[in-house]
Amino acid sequence: MKVEAKVLLYLGLFFGIMNAVYWNWSLENAGGVMMFAGMLLCFLPGSYYYFWSRRMKARPEDDPNATQTSGAGFIGTFPGTSIWPFTLGMGAFFVVLALVFGIWFLIPGLGLAVWALFGATAEGRRGGTH
């Protein structure tokens, strides 16, 4: 996780420097705030990854002398197909529509989201369709 942490922290640093330059030269607030949010969105997972990378043993990806075979290992099973992520996405879509077109869209949106969460939980407990 050290590589991922370094990439995100350097990207956050880049956004921070560009934010300072942009904010001072353009004197425009919206772009500066969005670039500041981008900087925070890089620093947040980057610092989390850095925090945990110091407490974990080194992975093969972090070793500069690692070979391709040192990263090979057991590949587990992949989850089966499910309708619940689509249902949750449609529920979130209706919730966003409620912000734009009217509060009444919130009823089917929250209904779909709750239905998807219960369905995904039940499917996860019983093992899916396979």
C-alpha positions in Angstrom: 0.0 0.0 0.0 3.0 2.3 0.1 2.9 2.9 -3.7 -0.8 3.8 -3.6 -0.2 6.0 -0.6 2.6 7.9 -2.2 0.7 8.4 -5.5 -2.3 9.8 -3.7 -0.3 12.0 -1.3 1.8 13.4 -4.2 -1.4 14.0 -6.2 -2.9 15.8 -3.2 0.2 17.9 -3.0 0.0 18.7 -6.7 -3.7 19.8 -6.3 -2.7 21.9 -3.3 0.0 23.8 -5.1 -2.2 24.2 -8.2 -5.1 25.3 -5.9 -2.9 28.1 -4.4 -1.7 29.2 -7.9 -5.3 29.1 -9.3 -6.9 30.8 -6.4 -4.4 33.7 -6.4 -4.4 34.3 -10.2 -8.0 33.7 -11.2 -9.7 35.3 -8.2 -12.6 32.9 -8.9 -14.1 30.9 -6.0 -15.9 27.9 -7.6 -12.8 26.4 -9.3 -10.6 27.0 -6.2 -13.1 25.3 -3.9 -13.4 22.3 -6.3 -9.6 22.0 -6.5 -9.4 22.2 -2.7 -12.0 19.4 -2.5 -9.9 17.4 -5.0 -6.9 17.9 -2.8 -8.8 16.7 0.2 -10.1 13.7 -1.8 -6.5 12.7 -2.5 -5.2 13.3 1.0 -7.9 11.4 2.8 -7.3 7.9 1.3 -3.6 8.7 0.8 -3.1 9.3 4.5 -5.2 6.3 5.4 -3.2 4.1 3.1 0.0 5.5 4.5 -1.2 4.9 8.1 -1.9 1.2 7.4 1.1 0.6 5.2 3.4 1.3 8.1 1.6 -1.3 10.2 1.4 -4.1 7.6 4.0 -6.4 6.4 5.4 -5.5 3.0 3.5 -6.8 0.0 5.1 -8.1 -3.2 4.0 -4.9 -4.9 6.0 -2.8 -2.4 9.2 -4.8 -2.9 11.4 -3.4 -5.7 13.2 -6.7 -6.1 10.0 -8.8 -6.3 9.3 -11.1 -9.2 6.0 -11.9 -10.9 5.8 -15.3 -9.2 6.2 -13.8 -5.7 2.8 -12.0 -6.2 1.0 -15.2 -7.3 -1.2 -16.8 -4.7 -4.6 -18.2 -4.1 -7.4 -16.6 -6.1 -10.7 -17.0 -4.3 -14.2 -17.0 -5.8 -15.8 -14.0 -7.3 -19.3 -12.9 -6.3 -22.1 -13.9 -8.6 -24.3 -11.6 -10.6 -26.9 -9.7 -8.7 -29.7 -7.2 -9.3 -29.2 -5.4 -6.0 -26.4 -3.0 -7.1 -28.6 -1.8 -10.0 -31.6 -1.4 -7.6 -29.5 0.6 -5.2 -28.3 2.8 -8.0 -31.8 3.4 -9.2 -32.8 4.3 -5.7 -29.9 6.8 -5.5 -30.9 8.2 -8.9 -34.5 8.8 -7.7 -33.2 10.5 -4.5 -31.1 12.9 -6.7 -34.2 13.5 -8.9 -36.0 14.5 -5.7 -33.5 17.3 -5.2 -34.1 18.6 -8.7 -37.8 17.9 -9.6 -39.7 17.4 -6.4 -39.7 15.8 -3.0 -42.2 13.2 -4.1 -39.3 11.4 -6.0 -37.9 10.7 -2.5 -40.5 8.1 -1.7 -39.7 5.6 -4.5 -36.0 6.4 -4.2 -35.8 5.6 -0.5 -38.0 2.6 -1.1 -35.7 1.2 -3.8 -32.6 1.9 -1.7 -34.0 0.2 1.4 -35.3 -2.8 -0.7 -31.8 -3.1 -2.3 -30.0 -3.0 1.1 -32.3 -5.7 2.5 -32.1 -7.8 -0.7 -28.3 -7.6 -0.8 -28.0 -8.5 2.8 -30.4 -11.5 2.4 -28.6 -12.6 -0.7 -25.2 -12.3 1.0 -26.4 -14.4 4.0 -27.8 -17.2 1.9 -25.0 -17.4 -0.6 -26.4 -15.8 -3.8 -27.9 -17.5 -6.8 -25.1 -20.0 -7.5 
